[in-house]
Amino acid sequence: MILQRYISKTILGSTALVLVVLMSLYTFMDFIAELDDLGKGDYQLSNILAYLALSMPKRIYELLPVAALL
């Protein structure tokens, strides 16, 4: 029981760490890509940040299998 809890905690912790790193990289790349449209019309930095925040659940859903494999 103790060994199973240790293994579960280690796997979940490692997966979460990899997911955070991948999310940071992908969010940064999305941010850089969105900077091209900054200032067009009324598209401001707050709109970019809102877009990135609202697209994070989709990105987590896409990256979770990759994080689990890594």
DODREN-991984 format. One record per residue: residue number from 1; chain; x, y, z of N, C-alpha, C, CB in turn. Coordinates in Angstrom, 3 decimals, decimal comma, always signed. Glycine has a CB too. Example, Ala and Ser with C-alpha at 12.3 -4.5 7.8 and 13.67 -1.06 7.14 Angstrom:
<loke torza="1" torlo="A" n_xx="+13,190" n_yy="-5,690" n_zz="+7,800" ca_xx="+12,300" ca_yy="-4,500" ca_zz="+7,800" c_xx="+13,200" c_yy="-3,300" c_zz="+7,800" cb_xx="+11,308" cb_yy="-4,473" cb_zz="+9,046"/>
<loke torza="2" torlo="A" n_xx="+12,850" n_yy="-2,250" n_zz="+7,080" ca_xx="+13,670" ca_yy="-1,060" ca_zz="+7,140" c_xx="+12,900" c_yy="+0,030" c_zz="+7,870" cb_xx="+14,084" cb_yy="-0,598" cb_zz="+5,725"/>
//
This chain:
<loke torza="1" torlo="A" n_xx="+0,823" n_yy="-1,193" n_zz="+0,000" ca_xx="+0,000" ca_yy="+0,000" ca_zz="+0,000" c_xx="+0,868" c_yy="+1,257" c_zz="+0,000" cb_xx="-0,937" cb_yy="-0,002" cb_zz="+1,207"/>
<loke torza="2" torlo="A" n_xx="+1,908" n_yy="+1,261" n_zz="+0,782" ca_xx="+2,795" ca_yy="+2,423" ca_zz="+0,847" c_xx="+3,551" c_yy="+2,571" c_zz="-0,463" cb_xx="+3,783" cb_yy="+2,298" cb_zz="+2,030"/>
<loke torza="3" torlo="A" n_xx="+4,006" n_yy="+1,456" n_zz="-1,010" ca_xx="+4,726" ca_yy="+1,491" ca_zz="-2,281" c_xx="+3,820" c_yy="+1,972" c_zz="-3,411" cb_xx="+5,292" cb_yy="+0,106" cb_zz="-2,611"/>
<loke torza="4" torlo="A" n_xx="+2,587" n_yy="+1,532" n_zz="-3,426" ca_xx="+1,631" ca_yy="+1,954" ca_zz="-4,456" c_xx="+1,360" c_yy="+3,455" c_zz="-4,363" cb_xx="+0,309" cb_yy="+1,167" cb_zz="-4,322"/>
<loke torza="5" torlo="A" n_xx="+1,240" n_yy="+3,967" n_zz="-3,157" ca_xx="+1,013" ca_yy="+5,398" ca_zz="-2,960" c_xx="+2,229" c_yy="+6,201" c_zz="-3,411" cb_xx="+0,695" cb_yy="+5,697" cb_zz="-1,483"/>
<loke torza="6" torlo="A" n_xx="+3,435" n_yy="+5,693" n_zz="-3,113" ca_xx="+4,661" ca_yy="+6,373" ca_zz="-3,525" c_xx="+4,780" c_yy="+6,418" c_zz="-5,045" cb_xx="+5,886" cb_yy="+5,676" cb_zz="-2,922"/>
<loke torza="7" torlo="A" n_xx="+4,511" n_yy="+5,303" n_zz="-5,698" ca_xx="+4,598" ca_yy="+5,245" ca_zz="-7,155" c_xx="+3,562" c_yy="+6,166" c_zz="-7,790" cb_xx="+4,405" cb_yy="+3,802" cb_zz="-7,651"/>
<loke torza="8" torlo="A" n_xx="+2,344" n_yy="+6,151" n_zz="-7,268" ca_xx="+1,288" ca_yy="+7,028" ca_zz="-7,795" c_xx="+1,660" c_yy="+8,494" c_zz="-7,643" cb_xx="-0,042" cb_yy="+6,754" cb_zz="-7,083"/>
<loke torza="9" torlo="A" n_xx="+2,179" n_yy="+8,849" n_zz="-6,470" ca_xx="+2,561" ca_yy="+10,238" ca_zz="-6,217" c_xx="+3,699" c_yy="+10,663" c_zz="-7,139" cb_xx="+2,971" cb_yy="+10,423" cb_zz="-4,747"/>
<loke torza="10" torlo="A" n_xx="+4,650" n_yy="+9,787" n_zz="-7,369" ca_xx="+5,781" ca_yy="+10,103" ca_zz="-8,238" c_xx="+5,342" c_yy="+10,261" c_zz="-9,682" cb_xx="+6,847" cb_yy="+9,022" cb_zz="-8,136"/>
<loke torza="11" torlo="A" n_xx="+4,508" n_yy="+9,365" n_zz="-10,157" ca_xx="+4,043" ca_yy="+9,442" ca_zz="-11,545" c_xx="+3,196" c_yy="+10,689" c_zz="-11,764" cb_xx="+3,238" cb_yy="+8,185" cb_zz="-11,915"/>
<loke torza="12" torlo="A" n_xx="+2,262" n_yy="+10,963" n_zz="-10,864" ca_xx="+1,414" ca_yy="+12,147" ca_zz="-11,006" c_xx="+2,219" c_yy="+13,437" c_zz="-10,909" cb_xx="+0,325" cb_yy="+12,140" cb_zz="-9,947"/>
<loke torza="13" torlo="A" n_xx="+3,179" n_yy="+13,463" n_zz="-10,004" ca_xx="+4,023" ca_yy="+14,651" ca_zz="-9,860" c_xx="+4,870" c_yy="+14,904" c_zz="-11,092" cb_xx="+4,919" cb_yy="+14,513" cb_zz="-8,650"/>
<loke torza="14" torlo="A" n_xx="+5,453" n_yy="+13,845" n_zz="-11,637" ca_xx="+6,274" ca_yy="+13,985" ca_zz="-12,844" c_xx="+5,432" c_yy="+14,399" c_zz="-14,036" cb_xx="+7,003" cb_yy="+12,679" cb_zz="-13,151"/>
<loke torza="15" torlo="A" n_xx="+4,259" n_yy="+13,804" n_zz="-14,166" ca_xx="+3,364" ca_yy="+14,163" ca_zz="-15,262" c_xx="+2,932" c_yy="+15,620" c_zz="-15,155" cb_xx="+2,136" cb_yy="+13,247" cb_zz="-15,273"/>
<loke torza="16" torlo="A" n_xx="+2,619" n_yy="+16,059" n_zz="-13,960" ca_xx="+2,214" ca_yy="+17,451" ca_zz="-13,759" c_xx="+3,356" c_yy="+18,410" c_zz="-14,089" cb_xx="+1,747" cb_yy="+17,669" cb_zz="-12,313"/>
<loke torza="17" torlo="A" n_xx="+4,571" n_yy="+18,058" n_zz="-13,700" ca_xx="+5,722" ca_yy="+18,909" ca_zz="-13,997" c_xx="+5,957" c_yy="+19,017" c_zz="-15,497" cb_xx="+6,974" cb_yy="+18,369" cb_zz="-13,311"/>
<loke torza="18" torlo="A" n_xx="+5,910" n_yy="+17,894" n_zz="-16,195" ca_xx="+6,092" ca_yy="+17,906" ca_zz="-17,649" c_xx="+4,967" c_yy="+18,692" c_zz="-18,317" cb_xx="+6,144" cb_yy="+16,464" cb_zz="-18,205"/>
<loke torza="19" torlo="A" n_xx="+3,742" n_yy="+18,539" n_zz="-17,818" ca_xx="+2,608" ca_yy="+19,270" ca_zz="-18,380" c_xx="+2,786" c_yy="+20,775" c_zz="-18,198" cb_xx="+1,297" cb_yy="+18,810" cb_zz="-17,728"/>
<loke torza="20" torlo="A" n_xx="+3,259" n_yy="+21,199" n_zz="-17,054" ca_xx="+3,490" ca_yy="+22,627" ca_zz="-16,809" c_xx="+4,563" c_yy="+23,170" c_zz="-17,745" cb_xx="+3,898" cb_yy="+22,866" cb_zz="-15,344"/>
<loke torza="21" torlo="A" n_xx="+5,630" n_yy="+22,410" n_zz="-17,942" ca_xx="+6,700" ca_yy="+22,853" ca_zz="-18,842" c_xx="+6,192" c_yy="+22,943" c_zz="-20,274" cb_xx="+7,905" cb_yy="+21,897" cb_zz="-18,766"/>
<loke torza="22" torlo="A" n_xx="+5,474" n_yy="+21,919" n_zz="-20,732" ca_xx="+4,931" ca_yy="+21,947" ca_zz="-22,090" c_xx="+3,918" c_yy="+23,070" c_zz="-22,265" cb_xx="+4,284" cb_yy="+20,609" cb_zz="-22,427"/>
<loke torza="23" torlo="A" n_xx="+3,069" n_yy="+23,284" n_zz="-21,273" ca_xx="+2,090" ca_yy="+24,369" ca_zz="-21,350" c_xx="+2,792" c_yy="+25,721" c_zz="-21,423" cb_xx="+1,141" cb_yy="+24,328" cb_zz="-20,139"/>
<loke torza="24" torlo="A" n_xx="+3,853" n_yy="+25,881" n_zz="-20,669" ca_xx="+4,602" ca_yy="+27,144" ca_zz="-20,712" c_xx="+5,181" c_yy="+27,387" c_zz="-22,097" cb_xx="+5,728" cb_yy="+27,140" cb_zz="-19,668"/>
<loke torza="25" torlo="A" n_xx="+5,770" n_yy="+26,364" n_zz="-22,677" ca_xx="+6,358" ca_yy="+26,512" ca_zz="-24,005" c_xx="+5,303" c_yy="+26,821" c_zz="-25,064" cb_xx="+7,115" cb_yy="+25,249" cb_zz="-24,384"/>
<loke torza="26" torlo="A" n_xx="+4,219" n_yy="+26,063" n_zz="-25,063" ca_xx="+3,176" ca_yy="+26,278" ca_zz="-26,061" c_xx="+2,473" c_yy="+27,616" c_zz="-25,872" cb_xx="+2,162" cb_yy="+25,154" cb_zz="-26,006"/>
<loke torza="27" torlo="A" n_xx="+2,260" n_yy="+28,020" n_zz="-24,625" ca_xx="+1,628" ca_yy="+29,317" ca_zz="-24,374" c_xx="+2,536" c_yy="+30,450" c_zz="-24,830" cb_xx="+1,290" cb_yy="+29,476" cb_zz="-22,881"/>
<loke torza="28" torlo="A" n_xx="+3,820" n_yy="+30,327" n_zz="-24,594" ca_xx="+4,763" ca_yy="+31,349" ca_zz="-25,047" c_xx="+4,782" c_yy="+31,424" c_zz="-26,569" cb_xx="+6,177" cb_yy="+31,057" cb_zz="-24,512"/>
<loke torza="29" torlo="A" n_xx="+4,775" n_yy="+30,281" n_zz="-27,233" ca_xx="+4,769" ca_yy="+30,282" ca_zz="-28,701" c_xx="+3,468" c_yy="+30,874" c_zz="-29,239" cb_xx="+4,964" cb_yy="+28,852" cb_zz="-29,243"/>
<loke torza="30" torlo="A" n_xx="+2,339" n_yy="+30,565" n_zz="-28,599" ca_xx="+1,062" ca_yy="+31,164" ca_zz="-29,010" c_xx="+1,068" c_yy="+32,668" c_zz="-28,786" cb_xx="-0,105" cb_yy="+30,525" cb_zz="-28,244"/>
<loke torza="31" torlo="A" n_xx="+1,672" n_yy="+33,099" n_zz="-27,684" ca_xx="+1,764" ca_yy="+34,531" ca_zz="-27,393" c_xx="+2,563" c_yy="+35,247" c_zz="-28,472" cb_xx="+2,406" cb_yy="+34,764" cb_zz="-26,014"/>
<loke torza="32" torlo="A" n_xx="+3,685" n_yy="+34,677" n_zz="-28,856" ca_xx="+4,517" ca_yy="+35,279" ca_zz="-29,898" c_xx="+3,755" c_yy="+35,333" c_zz="-31,224" cb_xx="+5,833" cb_yy="+34,487" cb_zz="-30,066"/>
<loke torza="33" torlo="A" n_xx="+3,015" n_yy="+34,271" n_zz="-31,527" ca_xx="+2,240" ca_yy="+34,245" ca_zz="-32,770" c_xx="+1,132" c_yy="+35,299" c_zz="-32,757" cb_xx="+1,635" cb_yy="+32,852" cb_zz="-32,991"/>
<loke torza="34" torlo="A" n_xx="+0,518" n_yy="+35,539" n_zz="-31,608" ca_xx="-0,559" ca_yy="+36,524" ca_zz="-31,505" c_xx="-0,042" c_yy="+37,955" c_zz="-31,537" cb_xx="-1,346" cb_yy="+36,299" cb_zz="-30,233"/>
<loke torza="35" torlo="A" n_xx="+1,228" n_yy="+38,158" n_zz="-31,242" ca_xx="+1,774" ca_yy="+39,522" ca_zz="-31,264" c_xx="+1,749" c_yy="+40,130" c_zz="-32,658" cb_xx="+3,199" cb_yy="+39,523" cb_zz="-30,737"/>
<loke torza="36" torlo="A" n_xx="+1,702" n_yy="+39,280" n_zz="-33,692" ca_xx="+1,617" ca_yy="+39,818" ca_zz="-35,057" c_xx="+0,329" c_yy="+40,604" c_zz="-35,274" cb_xx="+1,708" cb_yy="+38,686" cb_zz="-36,080"/>
<loke torza="37" torlo="A" n_xx="-0,733" n_yy="+40,218" n_zz="-34,596" ca_xx="-2,033" ca_yy="+40,878" ca_zz="-34,771" c_xx="-2,278" c_yy="+41,987" c_zz="-33,758" cb_xx="-3,142" cb_yy="+39,861" cb_zz="-34,672"/>
<loke torza="38" torlo="A" n_xx="-1,331" n_yy="+42,232" n_zz="-32,892" ca_xx="-1,489" ca_yy="+43,263" ca_zz="-31,865" c_xx="-1,640" c_yy="+44,630" c_zz="-32,512" cb_xx="-0,290" cb_yy="+43,260" cb_zz="-30,896"/>
<loke torza="39" torlo="A" n_xx="-2,669" n_yy="+45,360" n_zz="-32,109" ca_xx="-2,896" ca_yy="+46,700" ca_zz="-32,626" c_xx="-3,787" c_yy="+46,750" c_zz="-33,845" cb_xx="-1,606" cb_yy="+47,326" cb_zz="-32,950"/>
<loke torza="40" torlo="A" n_xx="-4,124" n_yy="+45,623" n_zz="-34,421" ca_xx="-5,043" ca_yy="+45,613" ca_zz="-35,566" c_xx="-6,462" c_yy="+45,737" c_zz="-35,042" cb_xx="-4,877" cb_yy="+44,312" cb_zz="-36,427"/>
<loke torza="41" torlo="A" n_xx="-7,131" n_yy="+46,797" n_zz="-35,425" ca_xx="-8,463" ca_yy="+47,057" ca_zz="-34,893" c_xx="-8,355" c_yy="+47,416" c_zz="-33,420" cb_xx="-9,389" cb_yy="+45,833" cb_zz="-35,091"/>
<loke torza="42" torlo="A" n_xx="-9,140" n_yy="+46,755" n_zz="-32,593" ca_xx="-9,046" ca_yy="+47,001" ca_zz="-31,149" c_xx="-8,514" c_yy="+45,761" c_zz="-30,424" cb_xx="-10,427" cb_yy="+47,404" cb_zz="-30,575"/>
<loke torza="43" torlo="A" n_xx="-7,641" n_yy="+45,017" n_zz="-31,072" ca_xx="-7,032" ca_yy="+43,817" ca_zz="-30,497" c_xx="-5,821" c_yy="+44,240" c_zz="-29,673" cb_xx="-6,622" cb_yy="+42,794" cb_zz="-31,614"/>
<loke torza="44" torlo="A" n_xx="-5,987" n_yy="+44,250" n_zz="-28,366" ca_xx="-4,946" ca_yy="+44,722" ca_zz="-27,464" c_xx="-4,346" c_yy="+43,567" c_zz="-26,667" cb_xx="-5,507" cb_yy="+45,783" cb_zz="-26,517"/>
<loke torza="45" torlo="A" n_xx="-3,410" n_yy="+43,884" n_zz="-25,809" ca_xx="-2,726" ca_yy="+42,879" ca_zz="-24,998" c_xx="-3,707" c_yy="+42,140" c_zz="-24,087" cb_xx="-1,622" cb_yy="+43,535" cb_zz="-24,161"/>
<loke torza="46" torlo="A" n_xx="-4,701" n_yy="+42,833" n_zz="-23,577" ca_xx="-5,683" ca_yy="+42,171" ca_zz="-22,716" c_xx="-6,479" c_yy="+41,128" c_zz="-23,492" cb_xx="-6,633" cb_yy="+43,203" cb_zz="-22,096"/>
<loke torza="47" torlo="A" n_xx="-6,747" n_yy="+41,387" n_zz="-24,765" ca_xx="-7,427" ca_yy="+40,405" ca_zz="-25,597" c_xx="-6,552" c_yy="+39,179" c_zz="-25,849" cb_xx="-7,838" cb_yy="+41,036" cb_zz="-26,919"/>
<loke torza="48" torlo="A" n_xx="-5,256" n_yy="+39,403" n_zz="-26,039" ca_xx="-4,325" ca_yy="+38,285" ca_zz="-26,232" c_xx="-4,281" c_yy="+37,417" c_zz="-24,987" cb_xx="-2,911" cb_yy="+38,800" cb_zz="-26,573"/>
<loke torza="49" torlo="A" n_xx="-4,173" n_yy="+38,050" n_zz="-23,823" ca_xx="-4,107" ca_yy="+37,288" ca_zz="-22,576" c_xx="-5,399" c_yy="+36,532" c_zz="-22,311" cb_xx="-3,802" cb_yy="+38,214" cb_zz="-21,409"/>
<loke torza="50" torlo="A" n_xx="-6,533" n_yy="+37,146" n_zz="-22,642" ca_xx="-7,815" ca_yy="+36,453" ca_zz="-22,484" c_xx="-7,896" c_yy="+35,258" c_zz="-23,421" cb_xx="-8,988" cb_yy="+37,413" cb_zz="-22,748"/>
<loke torza="51" torlo="A" n_xx="-7,444" n_yy="+35,436" n_zz="-24,661" ca_xx="-7,446" ca_yy="+34,332" ca_zz="-25,624" c_xx="-6,571" c_yy="+33,182" c_zz="-25,131" cb_xx="-6,957" cb_yy="+34,817" cb_zz="-27,001"/>
<loke torza="52" torlo="A" n_xx="-5,381" n_yy="+33,517" n_zz="-24,623" ca_xx="-4,479" ca_yy="+32,469" ca_zz="-24,140" c_xx="-5,063" c_yy="+31,753" c_zz="-22,928" cb_xx="-3,112" cb_yy="+33,063" cb_zz="-23,789"/>
<loke torza="53" torlo="A" n_xx="-5,676" n_yy="+32,498" n_zz="-22,026" ca_xx="-6,270" ca_yy="+31,883" ca_zz="-20,835" c_xx="-7,442" c_yy="+30,973" c_zz="-21,199" cb_xx="-6,736" cb_yy="+32,965" cb_zz="-19,857"/>
<loke torza="54" torlo="A" n_xx="-8,255" n_yy="+31,403" n_zz="-22,157" ca_xx="-9,410" ca_yy="+30,606" ca_zz="-22,536" c_xx="-9,042" c_yy="+29,409" c_zz="-23,411" cb_xx="-10,407" cb_yy="+31,471" cb_zz="-23,255"/>
<loke torza="55" torlo="A" n_xx="-7,881" n_yy="+29,435" n_zz="-24,035" ca_xx="-7,465" ca_yy="+28,300" ca_zz="-24,858" c_xx="-6,631" c_yy="+27,282" c_zz="-24,080" cb_xx="-6,678" cb_yy="+28,793" cb_zz="-26,051"/>
<loke torza="56" torlo="A" n_xx="-6,302" n_yy="+27,571" n_zz="-22,833" ca_xx="-5,497" ca_yy="+26,638" ca_zz="-22,034" c_xx="-6,174" c_yy="+25,290" c_zz="-21,776" cb_xx="-5,160" cb_yy="+27,274" cb_zz="-20,719"/>
<loke torza="57" torlo="A" n_xx="-7,466" n_yy="+25,240" n_zz="-21,466" ca_xx="-8,067" ca_yy="+23,907" ca_zz="-21,273" c_xx="-7,959" c_yy="+23,007" c_zz="-22,505" cb_xx="-9,524" cb_yy="+24,057" cb_zz="-20,897"/>
<loke torza="58" torlo="A" n_xx="-8,128" n_yy="+23,590" n_zz="-23,679" ca_xx="-7,974" ca_yy="+22,812" ca_zz="-24,914" c_xx="-6,549" c_yy="+22,312" c_zz="-25,053" cb_xx="-8,361" cb_yy="+23,653" cb_zz="-26,142"/>
<loke torza="59" torlo="A" n_xx="-5,592" n_yy="+23,177" n_zz="-24,737" ca_xx="-4,177" ca_yy="+22,814" ca_zz="-24,848" c_xx="-3,812" c_yy="+21,737" c_zz="-23,828" cb_xx="-3,285" cb_yy="+24,055" cb_zz="-24,651"/>
<loke torza="60" torlo="A" n_xx="-4,365" n_yy="+21,828" n_zz="-22,621" ca_xx="-4,112" ca_yy="+20,793" ca_zz="-21,611" c_xx="-4,644" c_yy="+19,450" c_zz="-22,095" cb_xx="-4,762" cb_yy="+21,175" cb_zz="-20,257"/>
<loke torza="61" torlo="A" n_xx="-5,835" n_yy="+19,470" n_zz="-22,682" ca_xx="-6,443" ca_yy="+18,248" ca_zz="-23,211" c_xx="-5,566" c_yy="+17,637" c_zz="-24,302" cb_xx="-7,851" cb_yy="+18,541" cb_zz="-23,762"/>
<loke torza="62" torlo="A" n_xx="-4,951" n_yy="+18,481" n_zz="-25,114" ca_xx="-4,092" ca_yy="+17,984" ca_zz="-26,192" c_xx="-2,747" c_yy="+17,485" c_zz="-25,672" cb_xx="-3,866" cb_yy="+19,076" cb_zz="-27,223"/>
<loke torza="63" torlo="A" n_xx="-2,205" n_yy="+18,128" n_zz="-24,650" ca_xx="-0,853" ca_yy="+17,816" ca_zz="-24,197" c_xx="-0,793" c_yy="+16,769" c_zz="-23,089" cb_xx="-0,192" cb_yy="+19,061" cb_zz="-23,725"/>
<loke torza="64" torlo="A" n_xx="-1,891" n_yy="+16,462" n_zz="-22,453" ca_xx="-1,864" ca_yy="+15,518" ca_zz="-21,339" c_xx="-1,354" c_yy="+14,133" c_zz="-21,751" cb_xx="-3,251" cb_yy="+15,393" cb_zz="-20,742"/>
<loke torza="65" torlo="A" n_xx="-1,774" n_yy="+13,561" n_zz="-22,873" ca_xx="-1,198" ca_yy="+12,271" ca_zz="-23,264" c_xx="+0,310" c_yy="+12,328" c_zz="-23,522" cb_xx="-1,894" cb_yy="+11,764" cb_zz="-24,500"/>
<loke torza="66" torlo="A" n_xx="+0,774" n_yy="+13,415" n_zz="-24,108" ca_xx="+2,199" ca_yy="+13,567" ca_zz="-24,362" c_xx="+2,956" c_yy="+13,682" c_zz="-23,051" cb_xx="+2,467" cb_yy="+14,790" cb_zz="-25,244"/>
<loke torza="67" torlo="A" n_xx="+2,413" n_yy="+14,449" n_zz="-22,116" ca_xx="+3,060" ca_yy="+14,603" ca_zz="-20,807" c_xx="+3,120" c_yy="+13,286" c_zz="-20,066" cb_xx="+2,323" cb_yy="+15,635" cb_zz="-19,962"/>
<loke torza="68" torlo="A" n_xx="+2,062" n_yy="+12,491" n_zz="-20,185" ca_xx="+2,041" ca_yy="+11,186" ca_zz="-19,503" c_xx="+3,087" c_yy="+10,250" c_zz="-20,107" cb_xx="+0,633" cb_yy="+10,543" cb_zz="-19,596"/>
<loke torza="69" torlo="A" n_xx="+3,280" n_yy="+10,323" n_zz="-21,421" ca_xx="+4,287" ca_yy="+9,468" ca_zz="-22,045" c_xx="+5,706" c_yy="+9,894" c_zz="-21,708" cb_xx="+4,104" cb_yy="+9,466" cb_zz="-23,537"/>
<loke torza="70" torlo="A" n_xx="+5,910" n_yy="+11,192" n_zz="-21,599" ca_xx="+7,263" ca_yy="+11,672" ca_zz="-21,273" c_xx="+7,578" c_yy="+11,403" c_zz="-19,820" cb_xx="+7,403" cb_yy="+13,176" cb_zz="-21,572"/>
//
